[in-house]
Amino acid sequence: MMNVLEFTPNRYGGVCVDSHHLPKSVEAFESALVESLAAWEKQFKVVWISVSADKAALLTVLYQHGFENHHCDKAKIMLTKKLQQNALVPEYANHTIGIGGLVINDKQELLTIREQGHINTHPHNWKFPGGMIDPFEHIEDAVKREVFEETGIETVFESFIGFRHHHIGQFKTSNIYGVCRLKPISSKISIQESEIYDARWFPINDYLADEKIGQYNKFILRSALKSPGLKSIKLPGYMESEEEYEVFINIDE
């Protein structure tokens, strides 16, 4: 009787083996892996195997049998091996996503910050408060959270203004950075001292006239002043739960 590892098929014509189905013994694992590969190569295209931290000793065996790293998280590493040369192995997440809040009060003042990490190299970098979106966090929630964490200003989401995309993101990823228009419902600034050097309400006309302010921020601000941006809507029946998605669309007002 063949000693084939327990697996489930996936949509890419492959087999997936979860870490809890792997023996801890290196010898037992290699024996099962060899038999499994011989059985799978007849009908599958790719093998996906996840290895948890407590079974890290098995990684050497996988590398010796031609497996490559695909992705990892705090609990496990996923490896793949093509059984057919033309097999599809989709890339894992290769972008980071940030979000900034364009907050304008009734006095036509823009909420701006200077970051601790920039104060020596870019002392006049008055930018929008914002940061990285957490896993499974909505854009609306992320931008309000980041603005509040960095400045203490509570806000209401109004619209999505735009985004830029570049290839010099964190950890050698590409980066998408979106900007949202928010309405403040408080006015007293209380900075996050661990990350923010200072923050201020900057008169819009002064901000736009300041030659030291970055062109991208001024471009986004002018766009927000001219256009209402994309509104957030829900589509009945689109998904089982409204918590699973966001849709931003141009709505004629």
C-alpha positions in Angstrom: 0.0 0.0 0.0 1.4 3.4 -1.0 2.2 5.9 1.7 0.8 9.0 0.1 0.4 12.2 2.1 -3.1 13.3 2.7 -4.1 16.2 0.4 -6.9 18.3 -1.1 -7.0 19.4 -4.8 -7.0 23.1 -5.7 -8.2 25.2 -8.6 -4.8 25.3 -10.3 -4.7 21.6 -11.0 -2.6 21.0 -7.9 -2.5 19.2 -4.6 -2.4 21.0 -1.3 -0.9 19.3 1.8 -1.5 21.0 5.1 1.2 21.0 7.8 -0.9 19.0 10.3 -0.9 16.1 7.8 2.9 15.9 7.8 4.9 13.5 10.1 7.4 15.2 12.4 10.0 12.6 11.6 12.3 13.6 8.8 12.8 10.0 7.6 9.1 9.2 7.6 8.3 12.5 5.8 10.9 11.9 3.0 9.7 8.4 2.5 6.1 9.6 2.2 7.1 12.5 0.0 8.9 10.4 -2.5 5.9 8.0 -2.9 3.5 10.9 -3.1 5.4 12.7 -5.8 5.5 9.5 -7.9 1.7 9.2 -7.5 0.8 12.8 -8.1 2.9 13.5 -11.2 0.6 11.3 -13.2 -2.5 13.5 -12.6 -1.6 16.8 -11.1 0.4 19.9 -12.1 1.7 21.4 -8.9 2.3 20.4 -5.3 1.7 22.9 -2.5 2.9 22.0 1.0 2.7 24.2 4.1 5.1 23.7 6.9 4.5 25.0 10.4 7.3 26.3 12.6 7.3 23.2 14.8 8.1 21.1 11.7 10.8 23.3 10.3 13.2 20.4 10.1 11.2 19.1 7.1 12.2 22.1 5.0 15.6 20.7 4.1 13.9 17.6 2.6 11.6 19.7 0.5 14.4 21.8 -0.8 16.4 18.7 -1.7 13.4 17.5 -3.8 13.1 20.7 -5.8 10.5 22.7 -3.8 10.6 26.5 -3.8 9.4 29.0 -1.3 6.1 30.6 -2.3 5.1 32.7 0.8 5.1 32.7 4.5 3.4 34.2 7.6 4.1 34.0 11.3 2.9 30.5 11.6 4.0 28.7 8.5 5.8 28.7 5.2 4.2 27.5 1.9 6.4 25.8 -0.7 5.6 24.6 -4.2 6.9 22.2 -6.8 5.8 22.1 -10.4 5.1 18.6 -11.7 4.5 20.0 -15.2 6.7 22.7 -16.8 3.7 24.9 -17.9 1.9 24.6 -14.6 0.4 27.9 -13.2 1.8 29.0 -9.8 0.1 32.4 -9.1 2.2 35.0 -7.4 1.6 35.7 -3.7 0.8 39.2 -2.5 3.3 41.5 -4.1 1.9 45.0 -3.2 1.6 46.9 0.0 -1.4 49.3 0.3 -1.4 52.6 2.1 -4.1 55.2 2.7 -4.1 58.9 3.4 -6.8 61.1 4.8 -7.4 64.5 3.2 -9.2 66.3 6.0 -10.6 69.8 5.5 -12.5 71.7 8.2 -15.1 74.5 7.9 -12.3 77.1 8.0 -10.8 75.7 4.8 -7.8 74.3 6.6 -6.1 71.1 5.8 -5.0 68.6 8.5 -1.3 67.9 8.0 1.5 66.1 9.8 5.3 65.8 9.8 6.7 62.4 10.6 9.4 61.7 13.1 11.4 59.8 10.5 11.4 62.7 8.0 12.1 65.6 10.2 15.8 65.7 9.5 15.8 64.7 5.9 12.5 66.4 4.7 11.7 69.0 7.4 9.0 70.7 5.3 7.2 67.5 4.3 3.7 68.5 5.5 1.7 65.5 4.4 -1.7 63.9 4.9 -2.0 61.7 7.9 -2.3 58.0 7.0 -0.6 54.6 7.0 -0.9 51.0 6.0 -4.2 49.1 5.7 -4.4 46.2 8.1 -5.3 42.7 6.7 -9.1 42.4 6.0 -9.6 46.1 7.0 -11.9 48.2 4.8 -10.4 51.4 3.3 -13.0 53.5 5.0 -12.1 52.1 8.4 -8.4 52.2 7.8 -8.2 55.9 6.8 -10.3 57.0 9.8 -8.3 54.8 12.1 -5.0 56.1 10.8 -6.0 59.8 11.0 -7.3 59.3 14.5 -4.2 57.4 15.7 -1.8 60.0 14.3 -3.7 63.3 15.1 -6.5 62.5 17.5 -9.0 63.9 15.0 -12.2 62.0 14.6 -13.7 62.0 11.1 -16.5 60.8 8.8 -15.7 59.2 5.4 -16.8 61.2 2.4 -15.2 59.9 -0.8 -12.2 58.2 -2.4 -10.2 60.8 -4.3 -7.5 58.9 -6.1 -4.3 56.8 -5.8 -0.8 56.5 -7.0 1.2 53.4 -7.8 5.0 52.9 -7.6 7.6 50.2 -7.4 9.7 51.2 -4.4 7.5 50.0 -1.6 8.4 48.2 1.6 10.3 44.9 1.5 10.9 45.2 -2.3 7.2 45.3 -3.1 5.2 47.7 -5.3 3.0 50.1 -3.4 -0.5 51.5 -3.9 -1.3 54.6 -1.9 -4.9 55.9 -2.0 -6.3 59.2 -0.6 -9.7 59.7 0.8 -11.7 62.9 1.6 -12.8 63.0 5.2 -14.9 65.4 7.2 -13.6 66.2 10.7 -16.0 66.0 13.6 -13.4 67.1 16.2 -10.8 69.8 16.0 -8.2 69.4 18.8 -5.0 67.8 17.6 -3.3 65.2 19.8 -0.3 63.7 18.0 1.0 60.1 18.2 4.4 61.0 19.5 6.0 57.7 18.6 5.6 58.4 14.9 4.5 62.0 14.4 6.8 65.0 15.0 4.0 67.6 14.9 0.6 68.3 13.2 -1.3 71.4 12.3 -4.3 72.8 10.5 -2.8 74.3 7.4 -4.8 77.0 5.5 -5.5 75.6 2.1 -4.4 78.7 0.1 -1.1 78.8 2.1 -0.5 75.1 1.5 -1.1 75.4 -2.2 1.2 78.4 -2.4 4.0 76.9 -0.5 6.8 76.0 -2.9 8.3 73.5 -0.5 5.2 71.3 -0.4 5.3 68.3 -2.7 3.6 68.5 -6.0 1.7 65.2 -5.6 0.0 66.4 -2.4 -1.0 69.7 -4.0 -2.3 67.9 -7.1 -4.5 65.6 -5.0 -5.7 68.5 -2.9 -6.7 70.5 -6.0 -8.5 67.5 -7.4 -10.5 67.1 -4.2 -11.5 70.7 -4.2 -12.8 70.4 -7.8 -14.5 67.0 -7.7 -16.6 65.2 -5.0 -14.6 62.0 -5.7 -15.9 58.4 -5.7 -18.7 57.5 -3.3 -18.8 54.3 -1.3 -21.9 52.2 -2.2 -23.3 48.8 -1.4 -24.6 46.4 -4.1 -27.5 44.3 -2.9 -26.9 40.6 -3.4 -23.2 41.2 -4.5 -21.8 39.1 -1.7 -23.1 37.2 1.3 -22.0 40.0 3.7 -21.5 43.7 3.2 -18.4 43.3 5.4 -16.7 41.3 2.7 -16.2 44.1 0.2 -16.1 47.8 -0.7 -17.2 49.5 -4.0 -16.3 53.1 -4.9 -18.0 54.7 -7.9 -18.8 58.0 -9.5 -22.3 59.1 -8.6 -23.9 62.1 -10.3 -25.1 64.5 -7.6 
